[in-house]
Amino acid sequence: MELRQLRYFVAVAEERNISRAAKRIFLTQPALSRQIKALEEELGQCLLERQAHSITLTPAGETLLHEARALLVQADALAEKVRNRAQSVRLVVGYAPSLAAGLLSAAVGSFTQKHPQAQVELFDLSTAEMLAGLENGRLDVALTVGEARERRGLHWTPLVRSALQLAVPATHALAGQAVVSPAEVAREPLLAYCQRDYPEYWEGLIAWLRGHGQRPRIAAEYDGVDSLMAAVESGLGVAVVAVRPGRFVPEGVRLRPLEPAPEPLCIAAALRSERREDRVLAVFVAELQQASKALRGEEFAAVPPAEAGRKKADAKERSPHSPSAARRRTPDVVPRVESPSAEAGRKKGLAKGRSSEGAKKR
């Protein structure tokens, strides 16, 4: 017994007429009659009582109609499920929470709205784990610190740049400062991400400190932003971190700008170079780029406190009412202002001098 035979039988049973049923299923009347006859022979039962202008169901036909309808509904549902599964997309994304906050959630939300059958899986991983996942094919996309050049067959799409700041306990003396210098950082026990898992972070941190003649005192290493922030809040030391807007910062931790500021981290989406033309990945990366535009607008519109202070001071210095402006307007030779009586005496003395000088000539 085939599903198509059951569909033919249901059409005949519902129409109660071979001609109308044949038109409904786009089949010729003789062909439909042969299919129904073959079904009856296979079951060994008479399913229809044929009359001059109508058809009625036998008890066996009534039973088959009830069961056939249920079976066809299940078969249609199964086919739809299989088709949806074939059309569905599974996207595996690795990310670092401290860098992806406010960026990944917006991109995933927009992507799944446009692709409701998509299944997006997110994994909190270190940089080393993400690079390994891309290489072995377990990850489709990684959201991490990017590079301007190709690396190990990976293609990078820059998204945003994230400034590095100093995380200090709320009760620490540095928490009250507007900015913190490299020398002040080097004097503190420094907490850092694990060097093995976050090599780019280490390279940038050490280069920044040594570039200003400082040698860091690494007190401990941590495998993620949550454990690192917990250690800072506990007073175990300070940490140079890149915290995205919207990322939760513990109540007992303060973030302070660094001056001179280290090179910001470039956050990028990475995927294997040979998958650059993958339509699904291209759509997801485009959503990440769209989400990054809003973040760039928010961040670049905000001026860091240290820079804001400098700009405020510069503006004050340029003000026409500032002391320096007054000094600039003051001439090198200041004209002497005399009282009227002093000026009259000076003129009388000059006249007397000229009179005596004339008498001598005579």
C-alpha positions in Angstrom: 0.0 0.0 0.0 1.4 3.4 -1.0 0.6 6.9 0.3 -0.5 8.0 -3.1 -3.1 5.2 -3.2 -4.4 6.4 0.2 -4.6 10.0 -1.1 -6.6 8.8 -4.1 -9.0 6.8 -1.9 -9.6 9.8 0.5 -10.4 12.0 -2.5 -12.9 9.5 -3.8 -14.4 9.0 -0.4 -14.8 12.7 0.3 -16.2 13.6 -3.2 -18.4 10.4 -3.4 -17.8 10.6 -7.1 -15.1 9.2 -9.3 -15.2 12.0 -11.9 -15.0 14.8 -9.4 -12.3 13.0 -7.4 -10.3 12.5 -10.7 -10.5 16.3 -11.4 -9.5 17.1 -7.9 -6.3 15.1 -8.0 -5.5 15.8 -11.7 -5.8 12.2 -12.7 -7.9 10.5 -15.5 -11.0 8.7 -14.4 -9.9 5.3 -15.7 -6.5 5.6 -14.0 -8.1 6.5 -10.7 -10.5 3.6 -10.9 -7.6 1.2 -11.5 -5.7 2.6 -8.4 -8.8 2.1 -6.2 -9.3 -1.4 -7.6 -5.7 -2.3 -6.9 -6.0 -1.0 -3.3 -9.1 -3.2 -2.7 -7.3 -6.2 -4.1 -4.3 -5.6 -1.9 -6.5 -5.3 1.2 -8.8 -8.0 0.2 -11.8 -5.8 1.0 -14.5 -4.0 -0.9 -14.1 -0.4 0.1 -16.7 1.3 -2.2 -20.3 0.5 -3.2 -20.6 1.9 -6.7 -24.0 3.1 -7.8 -25.2 4.9 -11.0 -24.4 8.4 -10.0 -22.8 8.1 -6.5 -20.5 6.1 -4.3 -20.9 5.0 -0.7 -18.4 3.5 1.7 -18.5 0.0 3.0 -17.7 -0.5 6.7 -14.2 -1.4 5.7 -14.1 1.8 3.6 -15.2 3.9 6.6 -12.4 2.4 8.7 -9.8 3.0 6.1 -11.0 6.6 5.5 -10.6 7.4 9.2 -7.1 5.8 9.5 -5.9 7.1 6.2 -6.7 10.7 7.0 -4.7 10.5 10.3 -1.8 8.7 8.5 -1.6 11.3 5.7 -1.6 14.2 8.3 1.4 12.5 10.0 3.1 11.9 6.7 2.7 15.6 5.7 4.0 16.7 9.1 7.0 14.5 8.8 7.8 15.8 5.3 7.6 19.4 6.5 9.8 18.6 9.4 12.4 17.1 7.2 12.3 20.0 4.8 12.6 22.5 7.6 15.5 20.6 9.0 17.2 20.7 5.7 16.6 24.4 5.4 17.7 25.2 9.0 21.1 26.7 9.8 23.4 25.8 12.6 25.9 28.5 13.5 28.5 27.9 16.2 30.1 31.1 17.5 32.9 31.6 20.0 33.3 34.8 21.9 35.0 36.6 24.8 32.3 38.1 27.2 34.4 41.2 28.0 34.6 42.1 24.3 31.3 40.9 23.0 28.9 42.7 25.4 26.4 44.9 23.6 27.6 43.6 20.2 26.9 39.8 19.9 23.4 39.9 21.5 22.2 42.5 19.0 23.6 40.7 16.0 22.2 37.3 17.0 18.8 38.8 17.7 18.6 40.4 14.3 20.0 37.3 12.5 17.5 34.9 14.1 14.6 37.2 13.3 15.5 37.1 9.6 16.3 33.4 9.8 13.8 31.9 12.2 15.0 28.3 11.4 18.6 29.2 12.4 20.1 27.6 15.4 22.9 29.8 16.9 25.1 28.2 19.6 27.4 30.5 21.6 30.5 29.4 23.5 32.5 31.5 26.0 36.1 30.7 25.0 39.6 32.1 25.3 41.5 33.5 22.3 43.5 30.3 21.9 40.4 28.1 22.1 38.7 30.2 19.5 41.6 30.0 17.0 41.8 26.3 17.5 38.1 25.9 17.0 38.2 27.8 13.7 41.1 25.7 12.5 39.5 22.3 13.3 36.1 23.4 12.0 34.2 23.2 15.4 33.5 27.0 15.2 32.0 28.9 12.3 32.8 32.4 13.6 34.9 33.8 16.5 34.5 37.2 18.0 37.8 38.2 19.6 40.8 40.4 19.3 41.4 40.7 15.5 44.5 41.3 13.4 45.0 43.4 10.3 46.7 40.5 8.4 45.7 37.0 7.5 46.7 34.5 10.2 46.7 30.7 9.8 44.2 30.8 7.0 41.7 33.1 8.8 39.9 36.1 7.5 39.2 39.0 9.9 36.5 41.6 9.7 37.2 44.5 12.1 34.2 45.7 14.1 35.1 48.1 16.9 38.0 49.3 18.9 37.9 48.9 22.7 39.9 51.1 25.0 41.9 49.6 27.8 41.2 50.8 31.3 42.5 50.1 34.8 40.2 48.1 37.1 40.8 48.9 40.7 39.1 48.2 44.0 36.6 50.9 45.0 38.5 51.6 48.2 41.9 51.9 46.4 43.7 55.2 46.3 43.8 55.1 42.5 40.0 54.9 42.4 39.9 58.6 43.2 42.2 59.7 40.4 41.1 61.1 37.1 43.8 59.1 35.2 46.5 56.6 36.0 50.0 56.5 34.6 52.1 53.5 33.6 54.4 54.1 36.6 51.4 53.9 39.0 50.2 50.7 37.3 53.7 49.2 37.6 53.8 49.9 41.4 50.7 47.8 42.0 50.3 44.0 42.0 49.0 43.4 38.5 46.3 40.8 37.8 46.1 39.6 34.2 44.5 37.2 31.8 46.2 33.9 31.3 49.1 34.4 28.9 48.6 31.0 27.2 45.0 31.7 26.4 45.2 35.5 25.7 48.6 36.1 23.9 47.5 39.3 22.2 46.4 40.8 25.5 49.8 40.1 27.0 51.7 41.4 24.1 49.9 44.7 24.2 50.1 45.1 27.9 53.8 44.3 28.3 54.7 46.5 25.3 52.7 49.5 26.7 54.4 49.3 30.1 57.9 48.7 28.7 57.4 51.4 26.2 57.2 53.8 29.2 60.2 52.3 31.0 58.1 50.2 33.4 58.4 46.5 34.4 55.1 44.9 35.4 54.7 42.9 38.6 52.3 40.1 37.6 50.7 38.8 40.7 48.3 36.3 39.3 46.7 35.1 36.0 43.0 34.4 35.4 41.1 32.5 32.7 38.2 34.9 32.2 36.8 38.4 32.9 34.5 37.2 35.7 37.3 35.7 37.8 39.6 38.6 37.0 37.0 41.2 38.2 36.3 39.1 41.3 40.0 39.2 42.2 40.2 42.9 41.7 37.1 43.5 43.8 38.6 41.3 46.6 41.6 43.7 46.7 44.2 41.2 45.3 45.5 43.8 42.8 44.6 45.9 39.8 44.0 44.8 36.2 44.2 46.4 32.8 41.0 45.4 31.0 38.9 46.1 27.9 35.3 46.3 29.1 32.6 46.8 26.5 29.7 49.1 27.2 26.9 47.2 28.8 29.3 44.7 30.4 28.5 44.2 34.1 31.2 45.7 36.4 31.1 44.6 40.1 29.9 47.2 42.5 33.3 47.1 44.3 35.3 47.9 41.2 36.1 51.2 39.5 37.4 51.7 36.0 40.0 54.5 35.5 41.5 55.8 32.2 45.2 55.2 31.5 47.4 58.1 30.4 49.2 57.8 28.1 46.5 55.4 26.8 47.5 52.0 25.4 46.6 51.0 21.9 42.9 50.1 21.8 42.1 46.4 21.1 40.6 45.8 17.7 37.6 43.5 18.1 36.9 41.5 14.9 34.9 38.6 13.5 37.1 35.8 12.3 36.3 32.8 10.0 38.2 30.5 7.8 39.4 32.2 4.6 37.8 29.5 2.4 34.4 30.2 3.9 34.4 33.9 3.0 31.8 33.3 0.3 29.5 31.3 2.6 26.1 33.1 2.3 25.0 32.3 5.9 28.3 33.4 7.4 28.3 36.6 5.3 24.8 37.5 6.6 25.8 36.9 10.2 29.0 39.0 9.8 27.0 41.8 8.2 24.7 41.7 11.3 27.8 42.1 13.5 28.9 45.0 11.4 25.5 46.6 11.7 25.5 46.2 15.5 29.0 47.6 15.7 27.9 50.9 14.1 25.7 51.8 17.0 28.5 50.9 19.5 31.0 53.0 17.5 28.7 55.9 17.6 28.2 55.7 21.3 31.9 55.2 22.1 33.5 57.7 19.7 30.9 60.4 20.8 32.1 59.9 24.4 35.4 61.6 25.2 37.6 59.9 27.8 38.0 61.8 31.0 41.7 62.5 30.5 41.1 63.9 27.1 38.1 65.8 28.2 40.2 67.4 30.9 42.8 68.4 28.4 40.2 69.8 26.0 38.5 71.7 28.8 41.9 73.2 29.8 42.7 74.1 26.3 39.4 75.8 25.8 39.8 77.7 29.0 43.3 78.7 27.9 41.9 80.0 24.6 39.2 82.0 26.3 39.6 85.8 25.8 39.0 86.2 29.6 41.7 83.8 30.7 44.9 85.1 32.4 47.1 83.8 29.6 44.9 85.6 27.1 45.3 88.8 29.1 49.1 88.2 29.1 49.0 87.8 25.3 47.1 91.0 24.9 49.6 92.9 27.2 52.3 94.8 25.0 56.0 94.5 25.9 56.2 98.3 26.6 53.4 99.5 28.9 52.5 103.2 28.3 52.8 105.4 31.3 49.6 107.1 32.4 50.1 110.5 34.1 47.8 112.7 36.2 46.8 116.1 34.7 48.9 118.1 37.2 52.0 115.9 36.5 51.6 116.3 32.8 51.2 120.2 33.1 54.4 120.4 35.2 56.3 118.3 32.7 55.2 120.6 29.8 56.2 123.7 31.8 59.6 122.3 32.5 60.1 121.5 28.8 59.1 125.1 27.9 61.5 126.5 30.4 64.3 124.4 29.1 63.7 125.4 25.6 63.7 129.2 26.7 67.0 129.0 28.5 68.6 127.1 25.6 67.5 129.9 23.2 69.1 132.6 25.4 72.4 130.8 25.4 72.4 130.7 21.6 71.8 134.4 21.5 
